[in-house]
Amino acid sequence: MSPLLAEPATRGGALAEERARLDADMQVLRETEANLKAYEKRLRTMQAEIDATIRQRRVETAAPAPVRTKNATAAPFGGSSDALRTEWDKLIRARELLELEQAHLRGDRIALRDETAVVRRRAQSMVEREARMADREETLLAGQPPERIETVAPESVESAPMLAKIAKAPLAMTRALMGLSGD
């Protein structure tokens, strides 16, 4: 037999082996996928149980907010005495006033804290200024020329001659029209 005729049979065997190997790999992948789906299902179930437990605890521990109205407070004693009702109304009103005062006190504390911070910053700047002044005095006493400290903004120094010219311009024009001298 010629080698060409034998070749398709060998290729067929190789193809069958490759197909068998691919089928085995596919089977392993299907098993892995099934395993992962089961694991995901277990995780989702566990998460649902955890969420339900958390919701249940919140419901059990959540207490309704107390409502402070005149009708919500009941008298501790039996009877419907007008004097007792009046006293309870006074107590409720006193409690409301106390809460308002507490809110104002909180606001005052915050404002005081802010003012204290401003005072501390000012004190710090004063300490720094005093230190600079002491250094400058030492320099002057030592006989060294002091460092130049500009107290005026540079643009205002440059614009000062211009402002003088503008202020004097109407007077100079009047003098020129009247024939007076500029002195």
C-alpha positions in Angstrom: 0.0 0.0 0.0 1.2 3.5 -0.7 1.8 5.9 2.1 -0.8 8.2 0.6 -3.6 5.7 1.1 -2.5 4.9 4.7 -2.5 8.5 5.7 -6.3 9.2 5.8 -6.7 6.2 8.2 -4.0 7.7 10.5 -5.6 11.1 10.3 -8.9 9.6 11.2 -7.4 8.0 14.3 -5.8 11.2 15.3 -9.1 13.0 14.8 -10.9 10.5 16.9 -8.4 10.8 19.7 -8.6 14.6 19.5 -12.4 14.4 19.6 -12.3 12.1 22.6 -9.9 14.5 24.4 -12.2 17.5 23.6 -15.2 15.6 24.8 -13.4 14.8 28.1 -12.4 18.4 28.5 -16.0 19.5 27.8 -17.3 17.1 30.4 -14.8 18.5 33.0 -15.9 22.0 32.2 -19.6 21.1 32.5 -19.0 19.5 35.9 -17.0 22.6 37.0 -19.8 24.9 35.8 -22.4 22.8 37.7 -20.3 23.0 40.8 -19.9 26.8 40.5 -23.7 27.2 40.0 -24.4 25.2 43.1 -21.8 27.2 45.1 -23.4 30.5 43.9 -26.8 29.2 44.9 -25.5 28.4 48.4 -23.9 31.9 48.7 -27.1 33.7 47.6 -29.1 31.6 50.2 -26.7 32.5 52.9 -26.7 36.2 52.0 -30.5 36.2 52.0 -30.5 34.7 55.5 -28.0 37.3 56.7 -30.1 40.1 55.3 -33.3 38.7 56.9 -31.6 38.4 60.2 -30.3 42.0 60.1 -33.8 43.3 59.1 -35.3 41.3 61.9 -32.9 42.8 64.5 -33.5 46.3 63.3 -37.3 45.8 63.7 -36.8 44.3 67.1 -34.5 47.0 68.4 -36.1 50.0 66.7 -38.1 51.9 69.3 -40.5 54.5 68.1 -39.4 58.1 68.6 -41.1 59.6 71.6 -43.6 62.2 70.6 -43.9 65.2 72.9 -47.2 66.7 72.5 -49.6 67.8 75.1 -52.0 65.0 74.2 -49.3 62.3 74.1 -48.4 62.6 77.8 -50.9 60.9 80.1 -51.4 61.8 83.7 -49.8 59.4 86.1 -52.8 59.5 88.4 -56.3 58.5 87.8 -58.9 61.1 87.4 -59.4 64.1 85.2 -58.7 66.9 87.5 -58.3 70.3 85.8 -55.5 71.3 88.3 -53.6 68.1 87.4 -54.0 68.8 83.7 -52.8 72.4 84.2 -49.7 71.2 86.0 -48.9 68.7 83.3 -49.2 71.4 80.7 -46.8 73.5 82.7 -44.4 70.6 82.8 -44.6 70.0 79.1 -44.1 73.7 78.4 -41.1 73.8 80.8 -39.6 70.9 78.9 -40.1 72.6 75.6 -38.4 75.7 76.9 -35.5 73.7 78.2 -35.0 72.1 74.8 -35.0 75.5 73.2 -32.4 76.8 75.7 -30.2 73.8 75.1 -30.3 74.5 71.3 -29.3 78.1 72.0 -26.6 77.0 74.3 -25.2 74.7 71.6 -25.1 77.6 69.2 -23.4 79.8 71.7 -20.8 77.2 72.4 -20.0 76.9 68.7 -19.8 80.7 68.3 -17.5 80.9 71.3 -15.3 78.2 69.9 -15.0 80.1 66.7 -14.2 83.4 68.5 -11.6 81.6 70.6 -9.9 80.3 67.4 -9.9 83.9 66.0 -8.3 85.2 69.2 -5.7 82.5 69.2 -4.8 83.3 65.6 -4.5 87.0 66.4 -2.3 86.2 69.5 0.0 84.1 67.3 0.3 86.9 64.7 1.1 89.3 67.6 3.8 87.0 68.9 5.3 86.7 65.4 5.1 90.5 64.9 6.8 91.1 68.3 9.6 88.7 67.3 10.2 90.6 64.1 10.2 93.9 65.9 12.7 92.5 68.5 15.0 91.3 65.6 14.7 94.7 64.0 15.6 96.5 67.2 18.6 94.2 67.7 19.7 95.0 64.2 19.4 98.7 64.8 21.2 98.6 68.1 24.0 96.6 66.5 24.6 99.4 64.0 23.7 97.4 60.9 21.4 99.0 58.4 17.9 97.6 58.8 16.3 95.5 56.1 13.8 97.5 54.0 10.3 96.5 54.9 7.7 97.8 52.5 4.6 99.0 54.2 2.8 100.2 51.1 1.8 98.0 48.2 4.1 98.4 45.1 1.4 99.4 42.7 0.3 102.3 45.0 3.9 103.6 45.2 4.1 103.6 41.4 0.7 105.2 41.0 1.3 108.0 43.5 3.1 110.4 41.1 0.3 109.7 38.5 -2.4 110.6 41.1 -0.5 113.8 41.9 -0.4 114.8 38.2 -4.1 114.1 37.8 -5.0 116.1 40.9 -2.8 119.1 39.8 -3.9 119.1 36.1 -7.0 121.2 36.5 -5.1 123.9 38.5 -2.3 123.9 35.9 -4.8 124.3 33.1 -6.5 127.2 34.8 -3.1 128.9 35.4 -2.2 128.5 31.7 -5.5 129.9 30.5 -5.3 132.9 32.8 -1.6 133.5 32.0 -0.4 133.0 35.6 3.0 131.5 36.3 3.2 127.9 37.6 5.0 128.9 40.9 
